[in-house]
Amino acid sequence: MLVKNAMTSGKIHTLSPRDGFGKIVRFLVKNKISGAPVINKKGKLVGIVSEKDLFYKLFPSPKKFYKDPEYYMDFNRIEADALAVKKLKAKDFMTRKLVTIGPEEHILKACSLFIKHEIRRLPVVDKGKLIGVVTTNDVYKRFLTVLSSIKDK
């Protein structure tokens, strides 16, 4: 199976680098998605925002936590930091180092990239243009369903 057979295409849910934290949260919740590509004014893919990016702006990575656990046990300070996060825009915390895939690539390459980069979605790019997104959920829905229906020899 190729990526183009599993990806979500058509109306792709995208964000702008200028979208604020609250707008992004509401957008993801409303559309029942866990992340979205970030497109600039020229229509160029410039980043991706995921729930993980939002989460790590509110809470530290385990490595950062263990550097100064006392800091993160002060809940008043954490709450103040969380309020400051509300002022951020997508451009302030989006993932800029993009991992993309082409529509003609095998879906198992997408799976390898998910594992290698510890991500759950890949922008699908053709000739430099965003044409879709493939997620781990797409793999479950499409590829694994087909694979599980193949009769054993």
C-alpha positions in Angstrom: 0.0 0.0 0.0 1.2 3.5 -0.9 1.0 6.6 1.3 -1.5 8.1 -1.1 -3.9 5.3 -0.4 -3.8 5.9 3.4 -3.3 9.6 3.8 -5.9 12.2 4.6 -6.3 14.6 1.7 -8.8 17.1 0.3 -9.4 19.7 3.0 -6.3 19.5 5.2 -6.6 21.1 8.6 -3.7 23.6 8.8 -2.6 26.4 11.1 -0.8 29.7 10.6 2.5 30.7 12.3 0.5 33.6 13.8 -2.2 31.5 15.4 -2.2 31.8 19.2 -2.0 29.0 21.8 -5.7 29.2 22.7 -6.8 29.2 19.1 -4.7 26.2 18.4 -6.0 24.2 21.3 -9.6 25.0 20.3 -8.8 24.2 16.6 -7.4 20.7 17.5 -10.3 19.9 19.9 -13.0 21.1 17.4 -11.5 19.1 14.6 -10.7 16.0 16.8 -7.1 15.9 15.6 -3.8 15.8 17.6 -1.8 18.0 15.3 -1.6 20.0 12.1 0.8 21.4 9.6 1.7 25.1 9.8 1.5 27.0 6.5 2.8 30.6 6.0 1.2 33.3 4.0 2.8 32.1 0.8 1.3 28.6 1.3 4.7 27.1 2.2 4.9 24.3 4.9 7.0 25.8 7.7 6.3 23.6 10.6 3.9 21.3 12.4 2.2 21.7 15.8 1.2 18.6 17.8 -0.4 18.1 21.2 3.1 17.1 22.3 4.4 20.6 21.4 1.6 22.1 23.4 2.1 19.8 26.3 5.9 20.5 26.5 5.3 24.2 26.6 3.2 23.6 29.8 5.3 20.8 31.3 9.0 20.0 31.1 10.6 17.0 29.4 11.7 14.3 31.9 15.3 15.4 31.4 14.5 19.1 32.2 12.3 18.0 35.2 15.1 16.0 36.8 17.5 18.8 36.4 15.5 20.9 38.9 12.6 18.9 40.4 12.0 21.4 43.1 11.1 24.1 40.5 8.5 21.8 39.0 7.0 21.0 42.4 6.1 24.7 43.0 2.6 24.6 41.6 2.1 28.4 41.9 5.1 28.9 39.7 4.0 26.3 37.2 0.5 28.0 37.0 2.2 31.3 36.4 4.3 29.7 33.6 1.1 28.2 32.1 -0.6 31.6 32.0 2.5 33.0 30.1 2.2 30.2 27.6 -1.2 31.5 26.5 0.6 34.4 24.9 2.6 32.3 22.5 2.0 31.9 18.8 2.5 28.7 16.7 5.8 30.1 15.4 7.1 30.2 19.0 6.8 26.4 19.6 6.0 24.6 16.4 8.4 21.9 15.3 10.4 23.4 12.4 12.6 20.4 11.6 10.1 18.7 9.4 10.0 15.0 8.4 7.9 14.6 5.3 7.0 11.8 2.9 5.9 11.6 -0.7 2.5 10.1 -1.9 4.2 7.3 -3.9 6.2 6.0 -0.9 5.3 2.7 0.7 3.2 3.0 3.9 5.8 1.0 5.7 8.3 3.8 5.1 5.9 6.1 6.9 5.7 3.6 9.8 9.6 3.5 9.9 9.6 7.3 10.0 7.0 7.4 12.8 9.2 5.1 14.9 12.6 6.7 14.0 11.5 10.2 14.8 9.0 9.4 17.6 6.2 11.2 15.7 2.6 10.4 14.9 2.0 12.4 11.7 3.8 13.1 8.5 3.0 15.9 6.0 2.7 14.4 2.5 4.5 16.6 0.1 4.5 16.4 -3.7 6.7 18.7 -5.8 7.2 20.9 -2.7 3.4 21.3 -2.1 1.5 19.9 0.9 -1.1 17.5 -0.5 -2.1 15.5 2.6 -1.2 14.2 6.0 -0.6 10.6 7.0 -0.9 9.6 10.7 -0.5 6.5 12.8 -4.3 6.4 13.0 -4.5 6.3 9.2 -2.1 3.3 9.2 -4.4 1.6 11.7 -7.6 2.4 9.8 -6.3 1.5 6.4 -3.1 -0.5 6.1 -3.5 -2.7 9.2 -7.2 -3.4 8.4 -6.2 -4.6 4.9 -3.3 -6.6 6.3 -5.5 -8.3 8.9 -8.0 -9.3 6.2 -5.4 -11.2 4.1 -5.9 -14.9 4.4 -3.0 -16.9 5.7 -1.6 -19.4 3.2 
